[in-house]
Amino acid sequence: MTSPTPVKLAIVYYSTYGTNHAMAQVAAEAAQAAGAEVRLLKVAETAPQAVIDTQDAWKAQQERMADVPTASPADLEWADAFLFSSPTRFGGAASQIRAYIDTLGGLWASGVLANKTFSAMTSAQNPNGGQETTLQTLYVMAMHWGCILVPPGYTDPVIFASGGNPYGASVTAGGQPLSEQDRASIAHQARRLVEVTQKLKG
């Protein structure tokens, strides 16, 4: 009996100060351990470099991500599964993530994004800063693509330990490292995405 082909997972994120970068890294490690072939990808920065250069923390994070490939539409064409991670901005995804999404009309129109799995993660400065609506609107976008949604739900006790968000990992970001509870929740979500996608692949 032949072994199943590995799930191809594109983890696409935007990170200003490092939280979503760290979340994406945890997810990538867990997905690889679950047998997936992973592409860890940042979206292109749209803010003026002159503005970034005035904020030391933002500039430092940009430098930390210098070796991370920039996501292209071809990465989503390659993948079987998508995991998006975005900061929350006024109850929705960051404009950099939205700008990347706006490049995907051709793939959507040709049906390339349909029948692939999708999950999402987010962060905000405070617990009630729009984290749930950010995840929900990303899922609405994925419905337009024809994706199969794979939220974590309450499928493991780690979801409750990390705040109880059934839509996806959501981190309250105050400049501190990810908690062990957050890391466990992110890892569970990534593994679940890989496992469900593998079942769908047959």
PAZAPA-4460 file (N, C-alpha, C; in steps of 0.05 Angstrom, whole numbers, plus 32768, in hexadecimal, padded with zeros to 4 digits):
% residues 202
    n_x    n_y    n_z   ca_x   ca_y   ca_z    c_x    c_y    c_z   seq   type   mol
   8011   7FE8   8000   8000   8000   8000   8012   8019   8000     1      M     A
   800C   802B   7FEE   801D   8043   7FEC   8016   8057   8002     2      T     A
   802A   8066   800B   8025   807A   8020   8017   8092   8013     3      S     A
   8005   809F   8023   7FF7   80B6   8018   800B   80CD   8013     4      P     A
   8005   80DD   7FFE   8017   80F3   7FF9   8013   8108   800F     5      T     A
   8028   8116   8017   8026   8129   802C   8014   8140   8025     6      P     A
   8006   814A   8039   7FF6   8162   8036   8009   817A   8031     7      V     A
   8002   818A   801D   8011   81A2   8017   8003   81BA   8024     8      K     A
   8010   81C6   8038   8004   81DB   8048   8012   81F5   8043     9      L     A
   8003   820A   803C   800D   8225   803A   8004   8235   8053    10      A     A
   8018   823D   8063   8012   824E   807A   8019   826A   8072    11      I     A
   8005   827B   8070   8008   8297   8066   8002   82AA   807D    12      V     A
   8015   82BC   8083   8011   82CD   809A   801B   82EA   8094    13      Y     A
   8011   82FC   80A4   801D   8317   80A6   8023   831C   80C3    14      Y     A
   8039   8329   80C8   8041   832F   80E4   8050   834A   80E6    15      S     A
   8045   835B   80F6   8052   8375   80FA   8068   8374   810F    16      T     A
   8062   8368   8126   8075   8368   813C   807E   834C   8144    17      Y     A
   8073   8337   8137   807E   831C   813C   806A   8307   8145    18      G     A
   8053   830F   814F   8040   82FC   815A   8037   82E8   8145    19      T     A
   802D   82F1   812E   8023   82DF   811A   803A   82CF   810C    20      N     A
   8051   82DB   810C   8069   82CC   8102   806E   82B4   8114    21      H     A
   806D   82B9   812E   8072   82A3   8142   805B   828E   8140    22      A     A
   8043   8297   813D   802C   8285   813A   802F   8273   8122    23      M     A
   8037   827F   810C   803B   8270   80F3   8052   825C   80F6    24      A     A
   8067   8263   8104   807D   8251   8108   8074   8239   8119    25      Q     A
   8065   823D   812E   805B   8227   813E   8049   8215   812D    26      V     A
   8038   8221   811D   8026   8211   810C   8037   8201   80F8    27      A     A
   804B   820D   80EC   805C   81FF   80D9   806A   81E7   80E5    28      A     A
   8074   81EA   80FD   8082   81D4   810B   806F   81BD   8110    29      E     A
   8057   81C4   811A   8043   81AF   8120   8039   81A1   8107    30      A     A
   8035   81B0   80F1   802C   81A4   80D8   8041   8192   80CC    31      A     A
   805A   819A   80CD   8070   8189   80C3   8072   8170   80D4    32      Q     A
   806F   8172   80EE   8070   815A   80FF   8059   8147   80F9    33      A     A
   8043   8153   80EF   802C   8142   80E7   802E   8137   80CB    34      A     A
   8044   813D   80BE   804A   8131   80A4   8045   8143   808C    35      G     A
   803E   815C   8090   8038   816E   807A   8052   817A   806E    36      A     A
   8050   8180   8054   8064   8191   8047   805B   81AE   8049    37      E     A
   806B   81BE   8056   8062   81D9   805E   8072   81EF   8050    38      V     A
   8063   8203   8046   806F   821C   803E   8067   8232   8051    39      R     A
   807A   823D   805F   8075   8253   8072   807A   826D   8062    40      L     A
   8066   827D   8060   8066   8294   804E   805C   82AD   805A    41      L     A
   806A   82C3   8057   8060   82DD   805F   8053   82EB   8047    42      K     A
   8040   82FD   804C   8036   830D   8036   8047   8326   8033    43      V     A
   8046   8332   801C   8056   834A   8017   804D   8361   8029    44      A     A
   8061   8370   8032   805B   8388   8041   8051   839E   802F    45      E     A
   803C   83AC   8037   8031   83C2   8027   8036   83DD   8034    46      T     A
   803E   83DD   804D   8044   83F7   805A   805E   8403   804F    47      A     A
   805F   841D   804D   8078   842A   8043   8090   8423   8055    48      P     A
   80A6   841D   8049   80BE   8416   8058   80C6   842E   806A    49      Q     A
   80C2   8446   8061   80C8   845D   8071   80B9   845E   808B    50      A     A
   80A1   8454   808B   8091   8452   80A4   809B   843C   80B5    51      V     A
   80A1   8424   80AA   80AC   840E   80B9   80C6   8416   80C7    52      I     A
   80D6   8425   80B9   80F0   842C   80C4   80EF   843F   80DC    53      D     A
   80D8   844B   80E0   80D4   845C   80F8   80CD   844D   8111    54      T     A
   80C6   8433   810E   80BE   8422   8125   80D1   840B   8128    55      Q     A
   80E1   840C   813D   80F7   83F9   8140   80ED   83DC   8141    56      D     A
   80D6   83D7   8150   80CC   83BC   8153   80C2   83B1   8138    57      A     A
   80B5   83C2   8129   80AB   83B9   810F   80C2   83B3   80FC    58      W     A
   80D6   83C5   80FB   80ED   83C1   80EA   80FC   83A7   80F2    59      K     A
   80FF   83A3   810C   810D   838B   8116   80FF   8371   810D    60      A     A
   80E4   8372   810F   80D5   835A   8106   80D8   8356   80E8    61      Q     A
   80D8   836B   80D9   80DC   8369   80BC   80F7   835B   80B6    62      Q     A
   810B   8362   80C5   8125   8356   80C2   8126   8339   80CA    63      E     A
   8116   8332   80DF   8115   8316   80E8   8108   8304   80D3    64      R     A
   80F7   8310   80C3   80E8   8300   80AF   80F5   8301   8093    65      M     A
   810C   830D   8091   8119   8312   8077   811C   82F8   8066    66      A     A
   8120   82E2   8074   8125   82C9   8065   810B   82B9   805F    67      D     A
   80F4   82C3   8068   80DB   82B5   8063   80D1   82BC   8047    68      V     A
   80CB   82A8   8037   80C1   82AE   801C   80A7   82BE   801C    69      P     A
   80A3   82CF   8008   808A   82DE   8005   8076   82CE   7FF6    70      T     A
   805E   82CD   8000   8048   82BD   7FF4   8041   82C7   7FD9    71      A     A
   803C   82B5   7FC7   8032   82BB   7FAC   8019   82AB   7FA7    72      S     A
   800A   82B2   7F92   7FF3   82A1   7F8B   7FFB   8284   7F85    73      P     A
   8013   8280   7F7A   801C   8265   7F73   801D   8253   7F8C    74      A     A
   8023   825F   7FA3   8024   824F   7FBC   8009   8243   7FC3    75      D     A
   7FF4   8252   7FBE   7FD9   8247   7FC4   7FD1   8233   7FAF    76      L     A
   7FDA   8236   7F96   7FD5   8222   7F82   7FE2   8208   7F89    77      E     A
   7FFA   820A   7F95   8009   81F2   7F9D   7FFC   81E3   7FB4    78      W     A
   7FF1   81F2   7FC6   7FE9   81E6   7FE0   7FCE   81D6   7FDF    79      A     A
   7FCC   81C4   7FF1   7FB3   81B6   7FF7   7FA3   81C4   800D    80      D     A
   7FB1   81D2   801E   7FA5   81DE   8036   7FB2   81F9   803B    81      A     A
   7FA1   820B   8046   7FAB   8226   804C   7FA6   822C   806A    82      F     A
   7FBA   8238   8077   7FB7   8243   8092   7FC0   8260   8091    83      L     A
   7FAD   8272   8095   7FB3   828E   8095   7FB5   8299   80B2    84      F     A
   7FC9   82AA   80B7   7FCC   82B7   80D1   7FD0   82D4   80CE    85      S     A
   7FBE   82E4   80DA   7FBF   8301   80D6   7FB9   8310   80F0    86      S     A
   7FC6   8326   80F5   7FBE   8337   810B   7FA2   8342   8105    87      P     A
   7F94   8349   811A   7F7A   8355   8118   7F7D   8373   8115    88      T     A
   7F70   837F   8101   7F70   839B   80FD   7F53   83A5   80FB    89      R     A
   7F49   83B2   810F   7F2D   83BB   810F   7F19   83A5   8109    90      F     A
   7F1E   838E   8114   7F0B   8378   8111   7F0E   8368   80F8    91      G     A
   7F24   836C   80E9   7F28   835D   80D1   7F46   8357   80CD    92      G     A
   7F4C   8349   80B8   7F68   8343   80B2   7F78   835C   80AB    93      A     A
   7F92   835B   80B0   7FA4   8371   80A9   7FA3   8377   808B    94      A     A
   7FA7   8390   8084   7FA5   8398   8067   7FB9   8389   8056    95      S     A
   7FD0   8381   8061   7FE4   8373   8052   7FD9   8357   8049    96      Q     A
   7FCB   834A   805B   7FBE   8331   8055   7FA8   8335   803F    97      I     A
   7F99   834A   8043   7F84   8350   802F   7F90   8356   8014    98      R     A
   7FA6   8364   8013   7FB3   836A   7FFA   7FBB   8350   7FEC    99      A     A
   7FC6   833D   7FFB   7FCD   8323   7FEF   7FB4   8315   7FE4   100      Y     A
   7F9F   8315   7FF4   7F86   8308   7FEC   7F7D   8314   7FD1   101      I     A
   7F80   832E   7FCE   7F77   833B   7FB6   7F86   8333   7F9D   102      D     A
   7F9D   8325   7FA0   7FAC   831C   7F89   7FA3   8300   7F80   103      T     A
   7F8F   82F5   7F8E   7F88   82D9   7F89   7F6F   82D6   7F78   104      L     A
   7F65   82EC   7F6C   7F4D   82EA   7F5D   7F4E   82D7   7F45   105      G     A
   7F65   82D6   7F39   7F69   82C3   7F22   7F66   82A6   7F2A   106      G     A
   7F72   829F   7F41   7F70   8284   7F4B   7F54   827D   7F53   107      L     A
   7F47   8290   7F60   7F2B   828C   7F68   7F19   8288   7F50   108      W     A
   7F1C   8299   7F3C   7F0B   8298   7F24   7F0F   827E   7F15   109      A     A
   7F27   8272   7F16   7F2B   8259   7F08   7F26   8241   7F19   110      S     A
   7F1D   8245   7F32   7F15   822E   7F43   7F2D   8220   7F51   111      G     A
   7F44   822B   7F4E   7F5C   821E   7F59   7F5B   821C   7F78   112      V     A
   7F4E   822F   7F85   7F4E   8230   7FA2   7F38   821F   7FAE   113      L     A
   7F26   8215   7F9E   7F0F   8206   7FA8   7F18   81EA   7FB2   114      A     A
   7F0A   81E0   7FC6   7F0D   81C5   7FD0   7F27   81C1   7FDF   115      N     A
   7F35   81D7   7FE6   7F4C   81D5   7FF7   7F43   81DD   8013   116      K     A
   7F52   81D5   8027   7F4A   81DB   8043   7F56   81F5   804C   117      T     A
   7F48   8202   805F   7F50   821C   8069   7F4B   821F   8087   118      F     A
   7F5F   822B   8094   7F5C   8231   80B1   7F6A   824C   80B5   119      S     A
   7F64   8259   80CC   7F6E   8274   80D0   7F75   8279   80EE   120      A     A
   7F88   828B   80F2   7F91   8293   810D   7F94   82B2   810D   121      M     A
   7F94   82BD   8126   7F96   82DA   8127   7FA1   82E2   8143   122      T     A
   7FA6   82FC   8145   7FAF   8308   815F   7FA4   8324   8160   123      S     A
   7FA3   832E   8178   7F9C   834B   817D   7FA7   8353   8198   124      A     A
   7FA8   836D   819C   7FB4   8377   81B4   7FA4   8371   81CD   125      Q     A
   7F89   836E   81CA   7F78   8368   81E1   7F65   8351   81D9   126      N     A
   7F5B   8342   81ED   7F4B   832A   81E7   7F32   8330   81D6   127      P     A
   7F26   8347   81D9   7F0E   834E   81CB   7F13   8362   81B4   128      N     A
   7F29   8360   81A8   7F31   8373   8193   7F28   836C   8177   129      G     A
   7F15   835A   8174   7F0B   8353   815A   7F17   8339   814F   130      G     A
   7F23   8329   8161   7F30   8310   8158   7F1C   82FD   814B   131      Q     A
   7F05   82FA   8157   7EF2   82E7   814B   7EE8   82F0   8130   132      E     A
   7EE3   830A   812D   7ED9   8314   8113   7EEF   8312   80FE   133      T     A
   7F08   8315   8106   7F1D   8311   80F2   7F1D   82F5   80E7   134      T     A
   7F1B   82E1   80F9   7F1A   82C5   80F0   7F01   82C0   80E0   135      L     A
   7EEB   82CA   80E8   7ED2   82C5   80DA   7ED3   82D1   80BE   136      Q     A
   7EDE   82E9   80BB   7EDF   82F5   80A0   7EF3   82E6   808E   137      T     A
   7F08   82DC   809A   7F1A   82CB   8089   7F0C   82B2   8080   138      L     A
   7EFC   82A6   8091   7EED   828E   8089   7ED8   8295   8074   139      Y     A
   7ECB   82AC   8076   7EB8   82B5   8061   7EC7   82B7   8046   140      V     A
   7EDF   82C2   8046   7EEF   82C4   802E   7EF4   82A8   8023   141      M     A
   7EFC   8295   8035   7F02   827A   802C   7EE9   826C   8020   142      A     A
   7ED2   8273   802A   7EB9   8269   801E   7EB6   8272   8002   143      M     A
   7EBD   828B   7FFC   7EBC   8295   7FE1   7ECE   8285   7FCF   144      H     A
   7EE4   827C   7FDA   7EF7   826C   7FCA   7EED   8250   7FC5   145      W     A
   7EDA   8247   7FD6   7ED1   822B   7FD4   7EE1   8218   7FE6   146      G     A
   7EEF   8224   7FFA   7F00   8213   800B   7EEF   8204   801F   147      C     A
   7EFB   81EF   802B   7EEF   81E0   8040   7EFB   81EA   805A   148      I     A
   7EEA   81F5   806C   7EF3   8202   8084   7EFA   81ED   8099   149      L     A
   7F11   81F1   80A6   7F1A   81DF   80BB   7F22   81F0   80D4   150      V     A
   7F0E   81FA   80E2   7F14   8208   80FB   7F1A   81F3   8111   151      P     A
   7F27   81FB   8127   7F2E   81E8   813C   7F15   81DF   814B   152      P     A
   7F00   81F0   814C   7EEA   81E9   815D   7EF3   81E4   817A   153      G     A
   7EE4   81D3   8187   7EEC   81CB   81A3   7EF4   81AE   81A2   154      Y     A
   7F08   81A8   8191   7F10   818D   818C   7F27   8183   819E   155      T     A
   7F30   8195   81AF   7F46   818E   81C2   7F44   81A1   81DA   156      D     A
   7F4B   8197   81F2   7F4A   81A9   820A   7F5D   81C1   8208   157      P     A
   7F71   81C0   81F6   7F83   81D7   81F4   7F74   81EF   81EA   158      V     A
   7F5E   81EC   81DC   7F4F   8203   81D2   7F44   8213   81EA   159      I     A
   7F3A   8206   81FD   7F30   8214   8215   7F47   8220   8225   160      F     A
   7F5D   8212   8227   7F74   821C   8236   7F7F   8236   822A   161      A     A
   7F7C   8239   8210   7F88   8251   8202   7F73   8267   81FE   162      S     A
   7F5C   8265   820A   7F48   827A   8208   7F2D   8272   81FD   163      G     A
   7F2C   825A   81F1   7F12   824F   81E9   7F07   8258   81CF   164      G     A
   7F19   8260   81BB   7F0F   826A   81A2   7F0C   8252   818E   165      N     A
   7EF3   824B   8186   7EF0   8234   8174   7EF6   823A   8157   166      P     A
   7EF9   8254   8151   7EFD   825C   8135   7F1A   8259   812C   167      Y     A
   7F2D   825C   813F   7F49   825A   8139   7F59   8265   8150   168      G     A
   7F73   825F   814F   7F84   826A   8164   7F84   8288   8163   169      A     A
   7F81   8294   817B   7F80   82B2   817C   7F90   82BA   8195   170      S     A
   7FA4   82CA   8190   7FB7   82D1   81A5   7FB4   82EE   81AD   171      V     A
   7FB3   82F3   81C7   7FB4   830F   81D1   7FD2   8317   81D1   172      T     A
   7FD9   832A   81C0   7FF5   8330   81BB   7FFD   834A   81C9   173      A     A
   800E   8347   81DD   8018   835F   81EC   8036   8361   81EB   174      G     A
   8042   8353   81D8   805F   8354   81D6   806D   833C   81E3   175      G     A
   805D   832C   81F1   8068   8315   81FF   806A   82FD   81EC   176      Q     A
   807B   82E9   81F3   807C   82D1   81E2   8061   82C2   81E4   177      P     A
   805D   82B0   81D1   8045   82A0   81D2   8045   828F   81EB   178      L     A
   802E   828C   81F8   802B   827B   820F   802C   825E   8206   179      S     A
   8031   824C   8219   8030   822F   8213   8014   8227   820A   180      E     A
   8000   8233   8216   7FE4   822D   820F   7FDF   8236   81F2   181      Q     A
   7FE8   824D   81EB   7FE5   8256   81CF   7FF3   8244   81BB   182      D     A
   800C   823D   81C2   801B   822C   81B1   800D   8211   81AD   183      R     A
   8002   8206   81C2   7FF4   81EC   81C1   7FDB   81EE   81AF   184      A     A
   7FCD   8205   81B2   7FB5   8209   81A2   7FBB   820C   8184   185      S     A
   7FD0   821B   817E   7FD9   821E   8162   7FE2   8204   8156   186      I     A
   7FF1   81F5   8165   7FFB   81DB   815C   7FE4   81C8   8157   187      A     A
   7FD0   81C7   8168   7FB9   81B6   8164   7FAA   81BE   814B   188      H     A
   7FA6   81D8   8147   7F98   81E1   812F   7FA6   81D9   8116   189      Q     A
   7FC1   81DC   8115   7FD0   81D4   80FE   7FCF   81B6   80F9   190      A     A
   7FD1   81A6   810E   7FD0   8189   810A   7FB4   8181   8100   191      R     A
   7FA0   818D   810B   7F84   8187   8103   7F80   818D   80E5   192      R     A
   7F8B   81A4   80DD   7F89   81AC   80C0   7F96   8197   80AE   193      L     A
   7FAE   818E   80B7   7FBC   817A   80A7   7FAD   8160   80A7   194      V     A
   7FA3   8157   80BE   7F95   813E   80C0   7F7B   813D   80AF   195      E     A
   7F6C   8153   80B1   7F53   8154   80A2   7F59   8155   8084   196      V     A
   7F6D   8164   807C   7F74   8166   8060   7F7E   814B   8055   197      T     A
   7F8D   813D   8065   7F97   8122   805D   7F7F   810F   8058   198      Q     A
   7F6B   8111   8069   7F53   80FF   8065   7F45   8106   804B   199      K     A
   7F44   8120   8046   7F36   8129   802D   7F45   8121   8014   200      L     A
   7F60   8121   8017   7F71   8118   8000   7F6F   80FA   7FFB   201      K     A
   7F66   80EB   8010   7F63   80CE   800D   7F7D   80C1   8010   202      G     A
***
